[in-house]
Amino acid sequence: MSGPSAASREPIRHRQQLIDSIASGSKPKSAWRIGTEHEKFGFRLDDLRPLSWEGEQGIGALLEGLTRFGWQRVSENGKLIALSRDGASVTLEPAGQLELSGAPLETIHQTCVEINTHLREVKSVADGMGVGFLGMGFQPKWRREDMPWMPKGRYAIMRRYMPTVGNLGLDMMTRTCTVQVNLDFADEADMVRKFRTSLALQPIATALFADSPFTEGKLNGYLSYRSHIWTDTDPDRTGMLDFVFDESFGFERYVDYLLDVPMYF
């Protein structure tokens, strides 16, 4: 999940406003960019426990330490919850998973430089705190009850809502990590092509990068337990979107789908 957005304060009164908002993202190929998101689990080196927000080994202290590299603080109710720099942000997932929400970049080579710079900065701070980081799809050791919660208002809302629509939503929030990519599109037809291609490739990507075979220190019978989590999280917001492959799919059909999804509150 990315950091705070600069959303318009104009009220949404008509369906067409949402359609126009998506359509406004169309760009010429020369302006296309790649935006990646990279998450990882933090843990204390002495006992392997996950990082709470508080304390000298807390994720709040780690964020503060990263400000030495020019990151700007983002706070909520007096708590440091994110950082921003040059179009990128460092944010926290519900249980303190550390996420780099990368800046829009022109090439995958720039993305490679960005993520490796981020990892070097994180390691520089973490080494002095007795903290390490692990990139896996699912927390391999600790129970749901062992995971901390970050001081972000929207996570409190999600924490209450998730158990009402699925059995594994809280695990998705607190015990999973991911890598994501955001792509630009030229027009509606290009958006449709990219949407369909990404959905069709998703099972292959899941298989290629499966790395969550452990739950609470034991084999769980899955190569990607993280993907299993999504089968029992929230049926209104997850799963393969079959309608994307219909001939009628486009900006309008996607907005209609979004409007049919129940609100959290």
C-alpha positions, 0 to 999 in steps of 0.5 A: 500500500502506498503512502498518503495521496494528493487526491482531489477534494472535489466531491464525486457526484457522477459516474462519468467523473470516475470514467474521466479520471481513469481516462485522464491517465492515458499518456503518449509512449514517450511519457510511459513510466514504471512504478514498482513496490517492494515489501519485506519483513523486519525482525530483531536479530536477537530473537527473530521477533517482528518489529513493533512501531515503538522502541529503539528497535522499532520500525518508527526508529528505523524510519527516523534513521532513514531521514539521514539519506534525505527522506522527508517525514510523513506523520499521522497523529504525531506518529512517523508512518512514512517517508517521501523523497523525489517521487518515491515513498517508504511506507508501512504495511499493517504489521510493519512490513517495510515498503518502498513505493518507487518513483515513476521511472523510465526503465527497469535498469533505473528501477534496479538502481532504485531498489538496490539504493533503498536496500543499502540505505535500510541495511545501513540503518538496520545494522546499527539497530540489531535488525534484519529484513527478509523478503518472502511472500508469507511470514514463515515463523510467527503466528497472527497473534504475534504480529504488531499493528502499526498506528495508521487509521485506515488499518484499524478500519480494515482490521475490523472489516476483514473478519466479516468477509473472509477467514484469512484477511488479517493474515493478508494484512499482517503476514504477507509481503509482495512486489508489485508493478504499475504501468502506464497506458496509451489509451483505452485499447492499450489499457485493455491489452495490458490488463488482460495480459497481466491477468493471464500471466498472473498464475505463471508469475505466482508459480515462478516466484513462489516462496511461502512454504512455511507457516509458523515454522512448519511446512504448510503444503503450499509452494505459495501460501501467500496466493492461497491467502487471497482465496479467503480474504474478501471475495468482493475485492479479489480473484480473477476478473473474468469480465476483463476478457469480455469484448465490452471491457473498457474504462466504463465497465471497470468503473461499474465493477468498482462501484459494485464493490461494497464500502468498508464503512 
